[in-house]
Amino acid sequence: MKGKEHLLPLSKEDYISSENVKTVTFQNLISKYKIESLDLLQFDVEGYDYQILKSFNLSVVKPSIIQYEHLHMSRDELSELKFHLSKNGYIQYKENINTICITMEMLKEMEVF
């Protein structure tokens, strides 16, 4: 047998399990720990990036940099996020399957502009 195939179980059910986990929204997390600023917000939640970003209240805490995976988003979702983030002062760059959003303030700090 080539590679590491011999290390994997024969059936997916042998290594996949289901667990209930407690979740928390970003807003509740920010409130609970009294977070007032955030330099970097980065996540990859396998297709739920749009929902996460739309739920994040940028008027409460505005991260200097946001990075998310756009691979699983529809054109409408991408367009809506682009508008939403631009309206909130972000410059956006696509890098492979990710989008990097940087505030104008951060770009000025980095002496890019």
Secondary structure, DSSP 8 states (H G I E B T S, - for coil): --TTGGGS-SSGGGT----------HHHHHHHTT----SEEEE--TT-HHHHHHHS-TTT---SEEEEE-TT--HHHHHHHHHHHHHTTEEEEEETTEEEEEEHHHHHHTT--
